[in-house]
Amino acid sequence: MLKRPLTLAVAVAIGAASAQAAARDYVSIVGSSTVYPFATVVAENFGKTSGQKTPKIESTGSGGGLKLFCAGVGVEHPDITNASRRIKQSEIDTCAKNGVEEIVEVKVGYDGIVLANSKTAGEPTNISLAEVWLALAKEVPNPNGDGLVANPYKKWSEINPELPDVAIEVYGPPPTSGTRDAFVELALEAGCEAFEAVNALDKDTKKAACHTVREDGAFVEAGENDNLIIQKLESNPNAFGVFGFSFLDQNADKVQGSVVEGVEPTFELIADGSYPVSRSLYFYVKKAHVGSVPGIEGYLAEFSSEKAWGDEGYLTDKGLIPMPKAEREKYAMAAKNLTPMTGL
Amino acid sequence: MTDTAIDTASVVRQSLKKRYRAERRFRYMGLGAILLGVAFVLVLFVSIGSKGYTAFVQSQIALEIYFDPDVIDPEGTRNMEQIGRVADFSRLYKNALKARFPDVTGRREVRELYKLISNGSTYRLRDMVMSNPDLIGTRQTLWLVADDEIDMLNKGFIDRDVPESNRRLSDRTIGWVDAIDEGGSLRKAFNWDFLVNGDSREPEQAGIGGAVVGSLFTLLVTLMLSFPIGVAAAIYLEEFAPKNQFTDLIEVNINNLAAVPSIVFGLLGLAVFLNFFGMPRSAPLVGGLVLTLMTLPTIIIASRAALKSVPPSIREAALGIGASRVQSVFHHVLPQALPGMMTGTIIGMAQALGESAPLLMIGMVAFIVEVPGGPLDPATVLPVQIYLWADSPERAFLERSSAAIMVLLSFLVAMNALAVVLRKRFEKRW
């Protein structure tokens, strides 16, 4: 029978697997789905030009990536993790506890989060962050009295007569997404701080009030797939969507970004920091792996080269918003010299 | 007596119409259910097919490439190793584009012009020169793959009527493409790259080759483990195990396992195979092991049903002429039950082929460019590739994900057809 040798072969393969784990000839990268489209382009270019193996990149989300990254030193753990937010002190502590001491922080660039709707809806909407919060929060300050009440607004025009006279319907990312975290932090929190009734609350209740998104159907969690949101916006001109700038950039013929606090979401305005809802993207390198896993230095050099993350580099074609030149030089040096970060 | 008989007959006759009606109603409802199902399947196939079929062709632009010795080998050493490492092969097609449009000047415009051709052409030109150094110094007209945005334009996915600022392509670029098209140097050719290449972030270079090979290795491991184990378990439970509460418990558990959500098997795989045994992440071997756990119950249940359908007289006859129980099972019962077992296995494999959730936990949802060469290389599988592409911002990935779905569906249909053929050809009716 043929079966027995085959089963044997599998047993041998399983044995070999443990042996193979002792050495890895490709870079293993995990982390944010926002950085994923950029990291993958760099990895591919690195693989094609260096003759070394192309790094393997998993899209696990920022938090998931840092968890894997901090699990320990050794080839079974990833070398680099991408993050759409900065590493937290608690994560640095976990890392240190598991023996991951020297972490090199490299900032990649910026990403804007846009509130967009279909082009067929007419002119772009002009909206303030306070209005965004009023439209999406679960509880808002009572319009005719004190305290907070369940969000009574059904139409945008009830918040501000200037806004469109249509029902509030916003498609956005689910809580597991880094985009959602950033949107809540940069847009909703900034918006809710404009209200006396919220600022008067104690710290925890205020945070809850600012961060809790309404659940009455006005905010629809559309999953991690931003293409799906764009398709929904196309078919429903009254709806708005929340997603990263790169998707707006790629679909500029179908959707338009709303003007937030008087600033349009354009490449230049996000780059110079005037657009309010933008965040920094990072990746973190495990210094202990440099030298034992081939390709890490090469990947870092490729990522921090001007032809990649420069003003006209190939990453900007993919929607990355580059850092100013001085900042790029600073992080390129950190990547080259593998300077470990010293606290937050 | 006769009265009641007549009465019964008339009652029956009266209710007859109603019963016929009920029967007809039921038949129409059944037919309706089937038609509804067929309609949904049709909608699915048509929508995927209409979106995806364009991905099987790609736009190519003919350019006269001059393999300029000054670009490839400025020092005239003909040292191929040196050339492969140092020479800038993208210059070759860039120069050809410049020669085609000599009046384009200005840094920005020239950069835009270069973007007509996929940057993957650099590597194709390099490989051509490396394998045939005699090309240096010659002129060749080559069909080079166009950039994905040009491809989208050529396939009519970009609306020329919207204002220029709202398009990814400028009027200038569209003008160039039209000029090339009028010169007969733009064509749509069959997209071999899509079938052979691994993943890429450039849609025009991305292919499902890597995912197909990854799926193949994963399924191979699954098949090699789950078929023998599943069949052995079924034979033991059906033919040898005593019928007591313990075996009942096992039977209930197997039936329950068949209904466990697949992500649970992924978590199990993460805990056992990766964390405890320290196997590599993203390897088809681990994927195969996880899918084995998932398909085992299906195979065991199908195999037991196949064994049950073999009439006891076969066993009794074998035992009666002096065969041992093992002999009666392996010589007489198993061959009769095998077609049913294989059908069950193929259905289980088809299920495993379409599975992505359990593979998420063990790191197979990843960007992997190289086509895997063995079950230990990092790999991804077809459904995961579809998921990754569907989530990419570039427009051209939309048609590619639909095309990948078409490939996956055709594999599934082929496997199910094989199961039907096996059943038809070898199954015995008693």
Interface residues (C-beta under 8 A of the other chain):
Chain A: K3 L6 T7 A9 V10 A13 I14 A16 A17 S18 Q20 A21 R24 Y26 S28 S33 Y36 P37 A39 T40 V41 A43 E44 G47 K48 G51 K53 T54 K56 I57 E58 S59 E76 K119 E224 N225 D226 N227 S246 F247 D249 Q250 N251 A252 D253 E312 K318 G319
Chain B: R85 R111 Y123 I158 D159 V162 S165 N166 R167 R168 S200 R201 E202 V221 M224 L225 F227 P228 L274 F277 G278 M279 P280 R281 S282 A283 L285 V286 G363 V365 A366 F367 I368 V369 E370 P375 L376 P378 L388 A390 D391 S392 P393 E394 R395 L398
